[in-house]
Each structure stands twice: as structure tokens, then as C-alpha cells.
């Protein structure tokens, strides 16, 4: 299982992909555009089948989410703010680390 942490912004997205062994595979930035999203899908598909890659990002809606879902990637939205019930929502980096720990993958590999 690969994890793709995607930092959402209005004009670009920073992406880091972590393998199931905890190796940082491919950090990169894409523009928030049709060609940029196509590039994202191509890179993700070159690393793992969609069924073996989880995308963790900071939004629940929009072109990026729609594109990932249409490309059959699992999408897990997270954020840094509090939800309507006052619970703290975590950023993508924290979620990736939590998943790696749960899978008994050494987190120090991300350093």
C-alpha cells in the first residue's frame, strides 16, 4: 500500500508519496489545472495500482477530489481545523504517520 499525502492550494498541490516500507518515494508539485491533474494520475499510476494507493488530502470537494475519485483512487480528506463538534481534525502528514505506525512501518524512514 502506498500513501499519497496531497497538500491542497488554490494554484498548486504539493504531493509526497510514501511506500508501504516507509520510504518517501516521490515528492513533487503539480499545478491546479487539467494538465497538472493528469500528471498527478500518471505519476500515481506509475507507482502502484489505484487499489493499492490511498490519497490523503486537505479537502473534501473540488476538481482535485473529483479527478482522484474518477481515477478510482481512494480519497481520505483531512484538515487542520476543528469540525462542527469541536473535534480537532489532523493534517495529512499526521494521518500518514499514524497509518504507518498502525502498519508497524518505521516512521523514522520519513526523516
TANOR-V356217 format. One record per residue. N is the residue number from 1. BURIAL is b if it has 9 or more other C-alpha atoms within 8 Angstrom, else e. D_FIRST is the distance of its C-alpha to the first C-alpha in whole Angstrom. Layout:
{{N,BURIAL,D_FIRST} {N,BURIAL,D_FIRST}}
This chain:
{{1,e,0} {2,b,4} {3,b,7} {4,b,10} {5,b,13} {6,b,16} {7,b,20} {8,b,22} {9,e,25} {10,e,28} {11,e,28} {12,b,25} {13,b,21} {14,b,20} {15,b,16} {16,b,14} {17,b,11} {18,b,9} {19,b,7} {20,b,5} {21,e,9} {22,b,10} {23,b,12} {24,b,13} {25,e,12} {26,e,14} {27,b,17} {28,e,19} {29,e,21} {30,b,22} {31,b,25} {32,b,25} {33,e,27} {34,e,26} {35,e,26} {36,b,24} {37,b,21} {38,e,21} {39,b,20} {40,b,17} {41,b,16} {42,e,17} {43,e,15} {44,b,12} {45,b,13} {46,e,14} {47,e,10} {48,b,8} {49,b,9} {50,b,10} {51,b,8} {52,e,5} {53,b,6} {54,b,7} {55,b,11} {56,b,13} {57,b,16} {58,b,20} {59,b,22} {60,e,22} {61,e,24} {62,e,25} {63,e,24} {64,b,21} {65,b,20} {66,b,22} {67,b,20} {68,b,16} {69,b,17} {70,e,19} {71,e,17} {72,e,15} {73,b,12} {74,b,11} {75,b,14} {76,e,14} {77,b,18} {78,b,19} {79,b,22} {80,b,24} {81,e,27} {82,b,29} {83,e,28} {84,e,32} {85,e,32} {86,e,32} {87,e,28} {88,e,26} {89,b,23} {90,b,21} {91,b,20} {92,b,16} {93,e,16} {94,e,17} {95,b,15} {96,b,12} {97,b,14} {98,e,14} {99,e,11} {100,b,10} {101,b,14} {102,e,13} {103,e,10} {104,e,13} {105,b,11} {106,b,14} {107,b,15} {108,e,18} {109,e,16} {110,e,16} {111,e,19}}
